Amino acid sequence: MIEVLVIAFHPDAQQFQALANSLIQASASGVPLHLRVWHNDGGAPVAGDVFAMYEGARAQGLRVSAQGGEGNLGFGPGINRLLAHSSSEFVLVLNQDAIPEAGALELLSAMARSDPPDIAAWEMRQIPFEHPKLYDPVSLDTEWFSAAAVLLRTQAMQKVGGFEPRIFMYGEDVDLSWRLRCAGFRLKYVPRAAVVHHTYSKPDEVKPLQALQGIYANLCLRARYSGHKQILSGLAMAGAEMLLPQSFPGRRVGIAKAILKFGRNYRYFWRSRVSAPNFEPRFAGWGYEIRRDGAFHPFTPRDQQPSDAPLVSVLIRTHKRAAFLRQALQSVAGQTHRPIEVIVVEDGSDEAQPVCQEFSDRLNVRYFRVDPARGRSAAGNLALEQATGAWLCFLDDDDLFFADHLEVLLQTVRETQLKGAYALAWRTTTKLIDADTASYEEIRWERIPDEPFSRVTMWHHNFMPIQAVLFHRSLYEANGGFAEDMDQLEDWNLWTRYTLRDDFVQVRKTTSKYRVPAETIETAERQAKLDRAYQDAVARQSQMKFESSPELIRALAQDYARSNSLINISRDQLRATVSRSSALSTLASWRYILKRRL
């Protein structure tokens, strides 16, 4: 039995009914559910639309119980009331307007029952807007979960005491996540299990309550999980925020009240400090994560997507890196898009075949071997020849897809009617610990390159990492595959030929990452190879033919001017930079005033 815990506060009857319907459907398909509602808007209803919804759900076989009548306790304390009397192995915490998609709860339940006991939480993806925080595409581990839609292990929740009662809402889920991690539990993000949650009415919407409660909660978490340096930094940021133009009426007064409220609760959070040997809190401005670009890239609910989803062929070239190949395949298995076929071509060795067999129950994997070895360009061409998908993409064995990679790119080419698209990617500086187990430490995440599509720029340098691109198979049929005598920059040569006549489009969402070595010597050797290959690639470009016209030349001139003047800076980057600089400036001013007074 899974108890579904929902806090009700003047719910929209239509959305609440949709939530109930999704639970009824999941229960009928074999997931035993008990809907338990705590009313922060009064006692359990005895008449009206919500009461009628409860009665209708019970009539259709869903267990339903409702409590309340203690006033508006806030989100976390309300969940704690329900948790105190829970006897099930798992509890599913849902916002009253978070509606699970068909099949999502079945997948979530199966994963929870098969995962090891050290995993305490399984967070669902929210659509149309996904929270863009970093997660591990292989293990799906995440640093914190959103309580809008998360399945929790009941004993783990009870072990750490549930939600923090002194955080009314916003930030209480981060605090719970961190206490669970300090207690030795892991948290997972499950992108293939989604809820429709219209939490924002428009992109970049500013919510006053979220902004102000978030400042208070952030300061409290700095006191509980860090030291006075982080507290002072948070107070400096709050002071800097008060100097900025108001994004909504009452913002300055609200920030002042948040600071005063933190002052009243400072001792409580300081005395309840929590830590663990392998836990380090992450404070990123008012956030708690390394954030991927694309926070407001909209996703289409599954029941509104075309029924004739195309087959995508993921082409993987590999050579003596079985452990890394396993991770790459895991990131493909986690894709939210289906159907997928994976073509794995091994160049020379024979280590990859048993790894491919491990995924036979999750992926359609077809394995081929080039023997003797002929290089990665030849391996790539064999993969292209064997692919049967309408759309193709490459994934080198040491690169990774985030779960929405294929979904985002397919959605884009469908909307633009173009034959190619590429998304933002992270260049991940990586320190290798053990190649045999693919153990590594990620040191830095950089959005490089980041350039809108420009044919002129493409002739100068490659700005499309190989794993970031999705292209239609007609481009391969018309232009061929890799030049097999190229071992470096062979993808640049390929993209140059594919875009001579066809435009591609950039998607400003981070959906993949590729690794570069952290070691200085290895980096220098890698760069030297690329420098030598560059001249050869440019010479090959001089042999290509390009048909033009005055109109196209004018467009190319504008393209060139734009590509040399635009620098893409995300709102998140700008906001973080402004907040950081303002906070430092404010802190310096305070120090100066204190010195003068002393």
Secondary structure, DSSP 8 states (H G I E B T S, - for coil): -EEEEEEESS--HHHHHHHHHHHHHHHHTT--EEEEEEETTSS--SSSHHHHHHHHHHHTT-EEEEEE-S----HHHHHHHHHTT--SSEEEEE-TTEEE-TTHHHHHHHHHHHS-TTEEEEEEEEESS---B-B-TTT-BBS---TTEEEEEHHHHHHHTSS-TT--SSSHHHHHHHHHHHTT-EEEEEEEEEEEE---SSTT---HHHHHHHHHHHHHHHHHHS-HHHHHHHHHHHHHHHHS--SSTTHHHHHHHHHHHHHHHHHHHHHT----TT-----BTTB-S-B-S-TT-----GGGS-SS---EEEEEEESS-HHHHHHHHHHHHT-SS--EEEEEEEES---HHHHHHHTTTTSEEEEEEESS---HHHHHHHHHHH---SEEEE--TT-EE-TTHHHHHHHHHHHH--SEEEEEEEEEEEEEEETTTTEEEEEEEE--S-----HHHHHH---S-GGGEEEEHHHHHHH-S--TT-SSSHHHHHHHHHTSSS--EEEEEEEEEEEEE-SHHHHHHHHHHHHHHHHHHHHHHTT------HHHHHHHHHHHHHHTT-----HHHHHHHHHHHHHHHHHHHHHHHHHHH-
